[in-house]
Amino acid sequence: MKLSLGVKLLVIVICVLISLIVAIVATWINHSSGASIGDAVLFGGGAFAGCMILCLAALSTFSVL
């Protein structure tokens, strides 16, 4: 699939926003279960990184990037 640079940039921005939502929800759930703020933020950062890697791997697999 041949996409323009602008479309590829928009797809990456969508991946970042989805990963950010996942990170916020993971942080909130972890903190509400009794973890400290620092631990919850680290957990959310891991969730962000994991989701971003999965999104980019899926896009690479389908030749979008």
KOLBA-472965 format. One line per field, with one value per residue: residue in one letter; x, y, z of N, C-alpha, C, O in turn. Coordinates in nm, 2 decimals, decimal comma. Layout:
% KOLBA-472965
res [a/...]
n.X [X/...]
n.Y [Y/...]
n.Z [Z/...]
ca.X [X/...]
ca.Y [Y/...]
ca.Z [Z/...]
c.X [X/...]
c.Y [Y/...]
c.Z [Z/...]
o.X [X/...]
o.Y [Y/...]
o.Z [Z/...]
***
This chain:
% KOLBA-472965
res [m/k/l/s/l/g/v/k/l/l/v/i/v/i/c/v/l/i/s/l/i/v/a/i/v/a/t/w/i/n/h/s/s/g/a/s/i/g/d/a/v/l/f/g/g/g/a/f/a/g/c/m/i/l/c/l/a/a/l/s/t/f/s/v/l]
n.X [0,09/0,07/0,11/0,08/0,31/0,18/-0,05/0,07/0,18/-0,04/-0,15/0,04/0,02/-0,24/-0,19/-0,02/-0,21/-0,40/-0,23/-0,17/-0,42/-0,46/-0,24/-0,32/-0,55/-0,45/-0,28/-0,46/-0,62/-0,42/-0,34/-0,58/-0,60/-0,44/-0,17/0,13/0,17/0,40/0,47/0,24/0,25/0,49/0,40/0,20/0,35/0,49/0,27/0,20/0,43/0,43/0,18/0,23/0,44/0,31/0,11/0,27/0,40/0,19/0,11/0,34/0,34/0,11/0,20/0,17/0,33]
n.Y [-0,12/0,21/0,50/0,85/1,08/1,24/1,10/0,87/0,99/1,08/0,83/0,73/0,93/0,86/0,61/0,68/0,83/0,63/0,46/0,63/0,66/0,40/0,38/0,57/0,46/0,22/0,32/0,44/0,22/0,07/0,24/0,27/0,02/0,02/0,08/0,29/0,63/0,67/0,40/0,34/0,52/0,43/0,17/0,25/0,37/0,15/0,02/0,20/0,19/-0,08/-0,10/0,08/-0,04/-0,28/-0,16/-0,04/-0,26/-0,40/-0,22/-0,23/-0,49/-0,50/-0,35/-0,07/0,13]
n.Z [0,00/-0,09/0,07/0,14/0,29/0,48/0,55/0,66/0,88/1,02/1,09/1,26/1,47/1,55/1,66/1,87/2,03/2,09/2,24/2,45/2,58/2,66/2,84/3,04/3,14/3,24/3,43/3,61/3,69/3,82/4,02/4,16/4,27/4,49/4,46/4,48/4,36/4,21/4,13/3,99/3,77/3,65/3,57/3,39/3,20/3,10/2,99/2,79/2,63/2,55/2,41/2,21/2,07/1,98/1,81/1,62/1,52/1,41/1,21/1,05/0,97/0,80/0,60/0,61/0,71]
ca.X [0,00/0,15/0,04/0,16/0,37/0,08/-0,14/0,15/0,20/-0,17/-0,17/0,13/-0,05/-0,35/-0,13/0,02/-0,32/-0,45/-0,14/-0,19/-0,54/-0,43/-0,16/-0,40/-0,64/-0,37/-0,23/-0,57/-0,65/-0,32/-0,34/-0,70/-0,59/-0,36/-0,02/0,16/0,16/0,52/0,45/0,13/0,30/0,58/0,31/0,13/0,46/0,51/0,16/0,22/0,54/0,38/0,08/0,29/0,51/0,21/0,05/0,37/0,43/0,07/0,12/0,45/0,30/0,02/0,27/0,11/0,45]
ca.Y [0,00/0,33/0,61/0,97/1,10/1,30/0,99/0,79/1,07/1,07/0,70/0,73/1,01/0,78/0,51/0,75/0,86/0,51/0,42/0,72/0,62/0,27/0,41/0,64/0,36/0,13/0,39/0,46/0,09/0,03/0,33/0,24/-0,11/0,04/0,11/0,43/0,71/0,64/0,27/0,34/0,59/0,34/0,07/0,32/0,39/0,02/-0,01/0,29/0,13/-0,21/-0,07/0,15/-0,15/-0,36/-0,08/-0,02/-0,39/-0,43/-0,14/-0,28/-0,62/-0,48/-0,26/0,07/0,22]
ca.Z [0,00/-0,10/0,14/0,14/0,42/0,57/0,59/0,75/1,01/1,09/1,14/1,38/1,57/1,61/1,74/2,00/2,11/2,15/2,35/2,56/2,65/2,73/2,96/3,14/3,20/3,32/3,55/3,69/3,75/3,91/4,14/4,24/4,34/4,61/4,43/4,49/4,24/4,13/4,07/3,89/3,66/3,58/3,51/3,28/3,10/3,04/2,91/2,67/2,54/2,50/2,32/2,09/2,00/1,91/1,71/1,51/1,46/1,32/1,09/0,97/0,91/0,69/0,51/0,61/0,73]
c.X [0,09/0,07/0,13/0,21/0,28/-0,01/-0,06/0,16/0,07/-0,19/-0,08/0,07/-0,16/-0,30/-0,08/-0,10/-0,39/-0,36/-0,15/-0,31/-0,52/-0,34/-0,23/-0,49/-0,56/-0,32/-0,34/-0,61/-0,55/-0,32/-0,46/-0,69/-0,49/-0,21/0,00/0,16/0,28/0,51/0,35/0,17/0,40/0,50/0,24/0,23/0,49/0,39/0,16/0,32/0,49/0,28/0,13/0,37/0,42/0,14/0,15/0,40/0,31/0,08/0,23/0,41/0,20/0,07/0,21/0,23/0,56]
c.Y [0,12/0,45/0,73/0,99/1,16/1,19/0,90/0,86/1,07/0,94/0,68/0,81/0,93/0,67/0,56/0,78/0,74/0,46/0,50/0,69/0,49/0,30/0,48/0,55/0,26/0,19/0,41/0,33/0,05/0,11/0,30/0,11/-0,10/0,07/0,26/0,50/0,68/0,50/0,27/0,41/0,50/0,23/0,13/0,34/0,26/-0,02/0,07/0,23/0,00/-0,19/-0,01/0,05/-0,24/-0,29/-0,07/-0,15/-0,43/-0,35/-0,18/-0,41/-0,60/-0,38/-0,12/0,17/0,18]
c.Z [0,00/-0,05/0,14/0,28/0,52/0,63/0,69/0,89/1,09/1,16/1,27/1,50/1,63/1,70/1,88/2,09/2,17/2,26/2,47/2,64/2,72/2,85/3,07/3,21/3,29/3,44/3,65/3,76/3,85/4,03/4,23/4,31/4,46/4,58/4,45/4,36/4,15/4,06/3,97/3,76/3,58/3,51/3,39/3,16/3,03/2,95/2,78/2,57/2,47/2,39/2,19/2,01/1,92/1,80/1,59/1,44/1,37/1,20/0,99/0,90/0,79/0,59/0,50/0,63/0,63]
o.X [0,18/-0,02/0,26/0,17/0,28/-0,04/-0,12/0,16/0,07/-0,25/-0,12/0,08/-0,18/-0,36/-0,10/-0,09/-0,43/-0,41/-0,14/-0,31/-0,57/-0,37/-0,21/-0,50/-0,61/-0,31/-0,32/-0,64/-0,58/-0,30/-0,46/-0,77/-0,47/-0,13/-0,09/0,16/0,26/0,54/0,36/0,14/0,40/0,54/0,24/0,20/0,51/0,41/0,12/0,29/0,51/0,28/0,09/0,36/0,44/0,12/0,11/0,42/0,33/0,05/0,21/0,45/0,21/0,00/0,21/0,23/0,66]
o.Y [0,14/0,50/0,72/0,92/1,12/1,20/0,86/0,80/1,06/0,93/0,62/0,77/0,94/0,65/0,50/0,76/0,74/0,41/0,45/0,69/0,48/0,24/0,45/0,55/0,23/0,13/0,39/0,33/0,00/0,06/0,30/0,08/-0,20/0,09/0,34/0,43/0,66/0,49/0,20/0,37/0,50/0,19/0,06/0,33/0,26/-0,07/0,03/0,22/-0,02/-0,26/-0,04/0,05/-0,27/-0,35/-0,09/-0,16/-0,49/-0,40/-0,18/-0,43/-0,67/-0,33/-0,06/0,28/0,25]
o.Z [0,08/-0,11/0,14/0,38/0,64/0,75/0,79/0,99/1,21/1,27/1,37/1,61/1,76/1,80/1,98/2,21/2,29/2,36/2,58/2,77/2,84/2,96/3,19/3,33/3,40/3,55/3,77/3,89/3,96/4,14/4,35/4,41/4,53/4,68/4,44/4,25/4,03/3,94/3,86/3,65/3,45/3,40/3,28/3,05/2,90/2,84/2,67/2,46/2,35/2,28/2,08/1,88/1,80/1,69/1,47/1,32/1,26/1,09/0,87/0,78/0,69/0,51/0,39/0,58/0,63]
***
